[in-house]
Structures are given as structure tokens and as C-alpha cells.
Amino acid sequence: MRFIWFIGLLFLPLYAAADLTFALIPKAANTPFFNQVKAGCEQAAKELGITCLFIGPKQFDIRQQNMLIEELIEQKQVDGIALSVSGSSFLAERSMQRAMTAKVPVVTFDSDFAEAELQRFPNLRHAYIGTDNYAFGAALAQQVLKDRPNGGSLCVISGHELSPNMQSRIDGLRDTLQGLSRQSNNSPRLQALNWTENSRCPLYSRDDIPRSMTLLQHALQTHREAPHKLDTLVALGAWPQFDANGYRAIVKEYLPEILSKDILLVIGDTLPQQLTLLEEGLAHSNVGQNAFEMGRLALHSLYKISQGDAYQPIVHTPLTLCIPGNTDRCTR
């Protein structure tokens, strides 16, 4: 295998009860979020007496993720795959066809295949384990509405434009801000009389931390120059806060606007460094996921499938809400 492109972790339990190896493949292995998924994978390996192979591209790269999956299947290294989907149609038409032919069971976590691919290929995956991403976007919107009940001008920082889970979060965010019930996929840009969406947004970080911080700086500067064009900034994930010191240095320049809520900052995820920033008053709220349980339950699901046991096709992990003042208990 050409490991030069990938970061991998092989976790071997002390007492292997079965000769099973399951691969857990994130979009990008070099992020704090997926490190928590890895920890859940390791815990499940201990609980079940199996082997967890945590391996993925160093950075978001659809082709590299696809190549890795194909190599694992070709070399018969794994008995099942848990996958955070980077590009739905690309993977469904390529590596997933090999998985189905080889009868390698696949579950998804964090990011599922788009509904279009699930309709085209009914046996594409056995189960999805993770956040209800539409509900995640809706929860972000509910936090926004607490401080913007009369509307505003929105900008979104997203991940990759091809990631199905990011589009679901945008759909939930837009629908909820406009008071709409759950709509079909790819909700249109905000059209309510009291909400507008900045013409340059969404801004796509492509899961790249330095790029996300540049986008954050750009959005805050846009607000300062033209507040009516952008007064609400929502990040769908933790990217601009992964580097806490870098984030701190950027937003402190805009502290008066943040404290007065002239610019509203609502951020996805609740990693430890994010909660510190929240308590410092450098954001207004964070909506979090349970990455550890995604990794743990994904492996449990694969194990049940391999044993012919009953399993749940959809397992939604819980969301958490953190605001200044509850950061010591909001993720419990």
C-alpha cells in the first residue's frame, strides 16, 4: 500500500476475541474532531476484542480517499469499512462499487451519502451513524434567532462544497431561519423579507484550517466595512477555531462588535479549545456533536453486521449546546 499519502493508526486489543479488522476512514485524519472519532474507534476495539484500522488522507482529498478504499478492498485487508463521505457521487460510482462486488460491508459516519446516491444504489451502505446534519443546521439557526429574532444578513463558513453533510447543515440553517419545515435537499438561498445572505457566501474552507481563518478574517472585515451586508456569521464546523491562538488573534481586533453583538458568531462543534474561546467571550454559542460516539458506534454496527445480528440503519448521535456560563457541563 502507498502509505505516503495517508496517516494511519493500527490499534490492536490486548485480547483479540475475533480475527476481524474494520477500517474507519475519515475525510481528513489530521483534525481534532476526527481524533475524537479515532478514540471512539479504539474504545470499541477494546470492548469487542477486534482490530480498528483508523486511516485516512492527511487532508481533505476525495481522490485519495477513494484510492485508499480501493487498496484496502483489493488487498483484502479489512472485513468492513466505516466511512465519512467526502464526495458522494464520486465514491459511489468508484470505490463503493468495488466494495459491493467484494461484499465488504460499509457504514457511514459523520457524513452520509447524498439521497440521490442512496436511491441509485440501494445497497450502497448498511447504516449511517452520526449527527442528523439537517438538525445540526437547524440548531445553529435556533441559536442565531435568539439574538436575531428580527432577521439579519447571514454568511456561512462551510467545509467542502461537495460534502453531503455540509449541504444538509446549510439546508437546516436556511429553512429554520425562514420558519420553514424540513424542505427537500439544496434549499435555496435565504428569501425571507427579514433575512438576506451575503452574495459571496457560503465561504468554503475545504476543511483547511489556514484557509478557514482567512475566510473568518475576510468575513469580519466585510462586517466592519458594511454591517448591513453581514451581521451574522455561522461556521458549520470547528475549522476556524482549531488553532485557538490564531482565532483569538483575529477576533480580538473585532471585540467591540462581538461584545455588542453587532456581529454574531455561532460556531459548530464543542472541542475543548472552542469552549475556552467561548468562555473568553470570543464567540456567542457553539453547537456540538459527539465524535467519540460516532467512532465507537460505527465499529459496533460493523461488528453486528459481520455477525449477522440485527442493527439499526440510522443511529443519530446527540447534539450539545454550549454558551458562556455552561461550558463546564454542556458536553456531559
C-alpha positions as CSV (number, residue, x, y, z in Angstrom):
1,M,0.0,0.0,0.0
2,R,1.3,3.5,-0.8
3,F,1.2,4.9,2.7
4,I,3.0,8.1,1.7
5,W,-0.4,9.9,1.2
6,F,-2.1,8.7,4.4
7,I,-2.0,8.8,8.1
8,G,-2.8,5.6,9.8
9,L,-3.2,4.1,13.2
10,L,-3.5,0.4,13.9
11,F,-5.0,-0.3,17.3
12,L,-4.6,-3.9,18.5
13,P,-6.6,-5.0,21.5
14,L,-4.7,-6.9,24.2
15,Y,-7.0,-9.9,23.8
16,A,-8.4,-10.4,20.3
17,A,-11.6,-12.4,20.6
18,A,-12.1,-12.5,16.8
19,D,-9.9,-12.2,13.8
20,L,-11.8,-9.1,12.5
21,T,-10.3,-5.8,11.2
22,F,-12.6,-2.9,10.4
23,A,-11.3,0.3,8.8
24,L,-12.6,3.7,10.0
25,I,-11.8,6.3,7.3
26,P,-12.3,10.0,8.0
27,K,-12.3,12.8,5.4
28,A,-9.0,14.0,6.9
29,A,-7.0,12.3,9.6
30,N,-5.2,15.5,10.8
31,T,-8.0,17.2,12.7
32,P,-9.0,17.3,16.4
33,F,-12.6,16.3,15.5
34,F,-11.5,13.1,13.8
35,N,-9.0,12.4,16.6
36,Q,-12.1,12.1,18.9
37,V,-13.6,9.7,16.4
38,K,-10.4,7.7,16.5
39,A,-10.6,7.5,20.3
40,G,-14.1,6.1,20.0
41,C,-12.8,3.5,17.4
42,E,-10.1,2.5,19.9
43,Q,-12.6,2.1,22.7
44,A,-14.9,-0.1,20.6
45,A,-11.9,-2.3,19.6
46,K,-11.3,-2.9,23.3
47,E,-14.9,-3.6,24.0
48,L,-15.3,-6.1,21.2
49,G,-11.9,-7.7,21.0
50,I,-11.3,-6.8,17.4
51,T,-9.0,-4.6,15.4
52,C,-9.7,-1.0,14.4
53,L,-7.6,0.4,11.5
54,F,-8.0,4.2,11.6
55,I,-6.6,5.6,8.3
56,G,-7.3,8.4,6.0
57,P,-5.9,11.2,3.8
58,K,-3.8,13.8,5.7
59,Q,-6.0,16.5,4.3
60,F,-9.4,16.5,2.6
61,D,-8.9,14.8,-0.8
62,I,-11.7,12.9,-2.5
63,R,-9.4,11.1,-4.9
64,Q,-7.0,10.0,-2.2
65,Q,-9.9,8.7,0.0
66,N,-11.2,6.8,-3.0
67,M,-7.8,5.3,-3.7
68,L,-7.3,4.2,-0.1
69,I,-10.7,2.4,-0.1
70,E,-9.9,0.6,-3.3
71,E,-6.5,-0.5,-2.0
72,L,-7.9,-1.8,1.3
73,I,-10.5,-3.8,-0.7
74,E,-8.1,-5.1,-3.4
75,Q,-5.6,-6.2,-0.8
76,K,-8.3,-7.8,1.4
77,Q,-7.0,-6.0,4.5
78,V,-10.4,-5.3,6.1
79,D,-13.7,-7.1,7.0
80,G,-15.7,-3.9,6.9
81,I,-15.4,-0.1,6.3
82,A,-16.8,2.9,8.3
83,L,-16.6,5.9,6.1
84,S,-17.0,9.7,6.4
85,V,-18.1,10.5,2.9
86,S,-16.1,13.2,1.2
87,G,-17.6,13.2,-2.3
88,S,-20.9,11.3,-2.6
89,S,-21.3,10.6,-6.3
90,F,-17.5,10.2,-6.9
91,L,-17.1,7.5,-4.2
92,A,-20.5,5.8,-5.0
93,E,-19.5,5.3,-8.6
94,R,-16.0,4.1,-8.0
95,S,-14.7,2.5,-4.7
96,M,-18.1,1.7,-3.4
97,Q,-18.8,-0.4,-6.5
98,R,-15.8,-2.5,-5.6
99,A,-16.9,-2.8,-2.0
100,M,-20.3,-4.1,-3.1
101,T,-18.8,-6.5,-5.6
102,A,-16.4,-7.8,-2.9
103,K,-19.2,-7.9,-0.3
104,V,-17.3,-5.7,2.1
105,P,-19.9,-4.1,4.4
106,V,-19.9,-0.4,4.6
107,V,-21.4,2.0,7.1
108,T,-21.0,5.8,7.1
109,F,-20.4,8.1,10.0
110,D,-20.3,11.9,10.3
111,S,-21.1,12.4,6.6
112,D,-23.5,10.1,4.7
113,F,-24.0,9.6,1.0
114,A,-26.4,12.0,-0.6
115,E,-30.0,10.9,-1.1
116,A,-29.5,10.7,-4.8
117,E,-26.8,8.1,-4.5
118,L,-28.7,6.1,-1.9
119,Q,-31.7,6.0,-4.3
120,R,-29.4,4.9,-7.2
121,F,-27.6,2.3,-5.3
122,P,-29.9,0.8,-2.6
123,N,-27.1,-1.4,-1.2
124,L,-24.5,1.3,-1.1
125,R,-24.2,1.2,2.7
126,H,-25.8,-0.7,5.5
127,A,-26.1,2.1,8.1
128,Y,-25.3,5.7,9.0
129,I,-24.0,6.7,12.4
130,G,-23.7,10.3,13.4
131,T,-25.2,13.7,13.6
132,D,-28.6,14.4,12.0
133,N,-26.9,17.1,9.9
134,Y,-30.1,18.9,9.0
135,A,-31.0,19.1,12.7
136,F,-27.5,20.4,13.3
137,G,-28.0,23.3,10.9
138,A,-31.4,23.9,12.5
139,A,-29.8,24.0,16.0
140,L,-27.3,26.6,14.8
141,A,-30.2,28.7,13.3
142,Q,-32.1,28.5,16.6
143,Q,-29.1,29.9,18.4
144,V,-28.9,32.7,15.8
145,L,-32.6,33.5,16.3
146,K,-32.2,34.1,20.0
147,D,-30.1,37.2,19.2
148,R,-31.5,38.0,15.7
149,P,-35.3,37.5,16.1
150,N,-36.0,40.2,13.5
151,G,-33.5,38.9,10.9
152,G,-30.2,40.0,9.6
153,S,-27.6,39.3,7.0
154,L,-26.0,35.9,7.1
155,C,-22.7,34.5,6.0
156,V,-21.8,30.8,6.4
157,I,-18.4,29.2,6.6
158,S,-18.7,25.7,5.4
159,G,-16.4,22.7,4.7
160,H,-16.1,21.4,1.2
161,E,-18.8,22.2,-1.3
162,L,-19.0,18.5,-2.3
163,S,-19.6,17.2,1.2
164,P,-23.2,15.9,1.6
165,N,-23.3,16.7,5.3
166,M,-22.3,20.3,4.8
167,Q,-25.2,20.8,2.4
168,S,-27.6,19.2,4.8
169,R,-26.4,21.6,7.5
170,I,-26.9,24.6,5.2
171,D,-30.4,23.3,4.4
172,G,-31.4,23.1,8.0
173,L,-29.9,26.5,8.8
174,R,-31.7,28.3,5.9
175,D,-35.1,26.6,6.4
176,T,-35.1,27.3,10.2
177,L,-34.2,30.9,9.8
178,Q,-37.1,31.4,7.4
179,G,-39.5,29.4,9.6
180,L,-39.9,26.6,7.1
181,S,-40.5,23.0,7.8
182,R,-38.0,20.5,6.5
183,Q,-37.6,21.0,2.8
184,S,-36.1,19.0,0.0
185,N,-32.3,18.9,-0.4
186,N,-30.4,22.0,-1.6
187,S,-32.6,24.7,-0.1
188,P,-32.5,28.0,-2.0
189,R,-30.6,31.0,-0.6
190,L,-32.4,33.0,2.1
191,Q,-35.5,34.7,0.6
192,A,-37.4,35.8,3.7
193,L,-38.1,39.5,3.9
194,N,-36.1,39.8,7.2
195,W,-33.1,37.7,6.2
196,T,-30.6,38.2,3.5
197,E,-27.5,36.1,2.6
198,N,-24.2,37.8,1.7
199,S,-23.6,37.4,-2.0
200,R,-20.2,36.0,-1.5
201,C,-21.3,33.3,0.9
202,P,-21.2,30.4,1.7
203,L,-17.4,30.5,2.1
204,Y,-15.9,27.1,1.7
205,S,-12.9,26.3,3.9
206,R,-12.4,22.9,2.2
207,D,-11.6,21.6,5.6
208,D,-8.3,23.6,5.5
209,I,-7.6,25.3,8.8
210,P,-5.4,28.2,7.5
211,R,-8.0,28.9,4.7
212,S,-10.8,28.9,7.2
213,M,-9.0,31.6,9.3
214,T,-8.5,33.7,6.2
215,L,-12.2,33.4,5.4
216,L,-13.0,34.4,9.0
217,Q,-10.8,37.5,8.7
218,H,-12.5,38.4,5.4
219,A,-16.0,38.0,6.8
220,L,-15.3,40.1,9.9
221,Q,-13.7,42.8,7.8
222,T,-16.7,42.8,5.5
223,H,-18.9,43.4,8.5
224,R,-16.8,46.3,9.7
225,E,-16.9,47.9,6.3
226,A,-20.6,47.3,5.6
227,P,-22.5,46.0,8.6
228,H,-25.8,45.8,6.7
229,K,-24.2,43.3,4.3
230,L,-23.1,40.9,7.1
231,D,-24.0,40.8,10.7
232,T,-24.4,37.1,11.4
233,L,-21.5,34.6,10.9
234,V,-22.2,30.9,11.3
235,A,-19.4,28.3,10.9
236,L,-20.8,24.8,10.3
237,G,-17.7,23.2,11.9
238,A,-14.7,24.0,14.1
239,W,-12.2,24.8,11.4
240,P,-11.5,28.5,12.3
241,Q,-11.2,27.5,16.0
242,F,-8.9,24.5,15.6
243,D,-6.0,27.0,16.0
244,A,-7.2,28.7,19.2
245,N,-4.4,31.2,19.3
246,G,-4.8,32.1,15.7
247,Y,-8.6,32.5,16.1
248,R,-8.1,34.6,19.2
249,A,-5.7,37.0,17.4
250,I,-8.1,37.6,14.6
251,V,-11.3,38.1,16.6
252,K,-9.9,40.3,19.3
253,E,-9.5,43.0,16.7
254,Y,-13.3,43.0,16.5
255,L,-14.0,42.6,20.2
256,P,-16.2,45.7,20.5
257,E,-18.5,44.5,17.7
258,I,-18.6,41.0,19.2
259,L,-19.4,42.2,22.7
260,S,-22.2,44.4,21.4
261,K,-23.4,41.6,19.2
262,D,-23.3,43.9,16.2
263,I,-21.6,40.8,14.7
264,L,-22.9,37.5,15.9
265,L,-20.6,34.4,15.9
266,V,-22.2,31.0,16.2
267,I,-19.9,28.1,15.7
268,G,-20.2,24.3,15.1
269,D,-18.6,21.8,17.4
270,T,-17.5,21.9,21.1
271,L,-13.9,20.8,21.3
272,P,-12.1,21.8,24.4
273,Q,-10.2,24.8,22.9
274,Q,-13.5,26.0,21.5
275,L,-15.1,26.0,24.9
276,T,-12.2,28.1,26.2
277,L,-12.7,30.6,23.5
278,L,-16.4,30.7,24.2
279,E,-15.8,31.4,27.9
280,E,-13.5,34.2,26.9
281,G,-16.4,35.9,25.1
282,L,-14.9,35.3,21.7
283,A,-18.0,33.6,20.3
284,H,-21.6,33.7,21.3
285,S,-22.5,30.0,21.2
286,N,-21.3,26.6,20.0
287,V,-23.4,23.6,18.9
288,G,-21.6,20.4,19.3
289,Q,-21.5,16.8,18.1
290,N,-20.4,13.6,19.8
291,A,-17.5,12.5,17.7
292,F,-16.3,9.8,20.2
293,E,-19.7,8.0,20.0
294,M,-19.6,8.2,16.2
295,G,-16.4,6.2,16.1
296,R,-17.5,3.8,18.8
297,L,-20.9,3.1,17.5
298,A,-19.7,2.8,13.9
299,L,-17.4,-0.1,14.9
300,H,-20.2,-1.7,16.9
301,S,-22.5,-1.5,13.9
302,L,-19.9,-3.2,11.6
303,Y,-19.4,-5.9,14.2
304,K,-23.2,-6.6,14.4
305,I,-23.4,-6.8,10.6
306,S,-20.4,-9.1,10.4
307,Q,-22.0,-11.5,12.9
308,G,-25.4,-11.4,11.2
309,D,-27.0,-9.7,14.2
310,A,-29.7,-7.1,14.0
311,Y,-28.5,-3.5,13.6
312,Q,-30.1,0.0,13.3
313,P,-29.8,1.5,9.8
314,I,-29.8,5.0,11.2
315,V,-28.2,6.0,14.5
316,H,-28.2,9.7,15.3
317,T,-25.7,10.8,18.0
318,P,-26.8,13.7,20.2
319,L,-26.1,17.4,19.9
320,T,-24.9,19.7,22.6
321,L,-25.4,23.4,23.2
322,C,-22.7,25.5,24.8
323,I,-23.0,29.2,25.8
324,P,-20.8,31.3,28.1
325,G,-21.5,30.2,31.6
326,N,-22.3,26.5,31.0
327,T,-19.0,25.4,29.3
328,D,-18.1,23.3,32.4
329,R,-21.1,21.0,31.9
330,C,-22.6,21.4,28.5
331,T,-20.9,18.4,26.9
332,R,-21.6,15.9,29.7
